[in-house]
Amino acid sequence: MKISFHTFGCKSNLYDSNKIASSLSNNASFEIIEGVLCADVHVVNTCTITSSSDAQARNLIRKIDKNNKGALVLIIGCSVRSNMELYTSMFSELNNNRFLAMDNLKEDIISCLEKELSEKILDTKITFPVFRTRAFIKITDGCNNFCSYCIVPFVRGRERSKPITEIVEEVNAMIVKDVKELVITGISIGDYSFGLESLLKELLISTKNVRFRISSLRPSKISDQLIELMDDKRICPHLHLSLQSASNRVLNLMNRHDYTSEYFFERITSFYNKLRHRNPFIAADIITGFPGEGEKDFLDTMEILNNVPINKLHVFEFSPRPGTKAFEFKRENGSEVRKRRNTLLEFSEKRHIRSLNDMIGKFVEILWEKENIGHTENYHQVEGTGYPNTLETAKIKSVNLNKQILQL
């Protein structure tokens, strides 16, 4: 029986999907696949961080209904928690399959699936689900920050942290399965109750033969101790920062009071200087068009970005989310927002190309994900020849600027 997983949004959602898939493979004879439109069962893990992510999930559900007949389609994730009635009413328009909308933070998805499929289980070969070569370890869920634009605390609840001992046990179980890279993720990993630095120390002591990558962090969480730890060769020299704006006035409107643009400048500079010998890669999320963002605020952001060693930006236009404080704010002019977005994207492309060219002639550690594609420890994509799921140190010879990819 084929069960296809479709996952939108953040790395926490990827972790949740993989956990469900792994449990199914341990309890029944299913073939677990990813992103296939024709299957016996579909699990759609939704995201509601923007209106676009909501729409993408609903469009996929319609495609699944068109390409299947008689399949069970289970819809979970943040968009469902935020819009349960919308999904339930949507199902009345779809005729080919049977749909269930469930809140996977409150309901046991595994038990539901086993109950629904108990009469259909086939004695087929179990395919262990590994949706990515790198695996994800979720250390927190929920969020206590309540940024004025963000719906996450309302759909995922308050912050919860997994004990260090459980994380170490889970990591070692992944290592036994020959995982070579583990991404430490969660909704707000910088708020990990037992200390992110303490966790990293314990992981370095209690595990072997795996490298770690840290996912998104708020700038306020880049401590001196964290910078020291990230100089360890087993921790990837890669930061992804949820900056959102480098205007102090806009940060206050966003209810992000734990850092300023000046603090961001100092922390990112310290990180880069400490890890310069490892060619660190620094990415940042930026929201443009936030209500109240004037021309001076945007220019303040650009001035900071031009003076820090940022390698790439992930740019989002402000998306009003019902239920958040910013939903009531007066919106910015759409054409001006798009103009600022394009400016940020042009800046990002120039910085990314520059960082790619800087890698020519340098030796890097590559995790091969396919025979011809891999990622360096600083998260550049590499094209060459290697064995999937192996680590290899090699010299970068050139850059394919059309693909924006390094080449051996």
Secondary structure, DSSP 8 states (H G I E B T S, - for coil): -EEEEEE-SSHHHHHHHHHHHHHHHHHS--EEEES-SS-SEEEEEE--SSHHHHHHHHHHHHHHHHH-SS-EEEEEEHHHHH-HHHHHHHHTT--SSEEEE--TTTS-HHHHHHHHHTTT------B---SSSSEEEEEEES-S---TT--HHHHH-S-EE--HHHHHHHHHHHHHTT--EEEEEESSGGG-TT-HHHHHHHHHHH--S-EEEE--B-GGG--HHHHHHTTSTTB-SEEEEEEE-S-HHHHHHTT--S--HHHHHHHHHHHHHHHGGG--EEEEEEEES-TT--HHHHHHHHHHHHTS---EEEEEE----TTSGGGGS----HHHHHHHHHHHHHHHHHHHHHHHHHTTT-EEEEEESSSSEEEETT--EEES---TTEEEEEE--EEETTTTEEE-
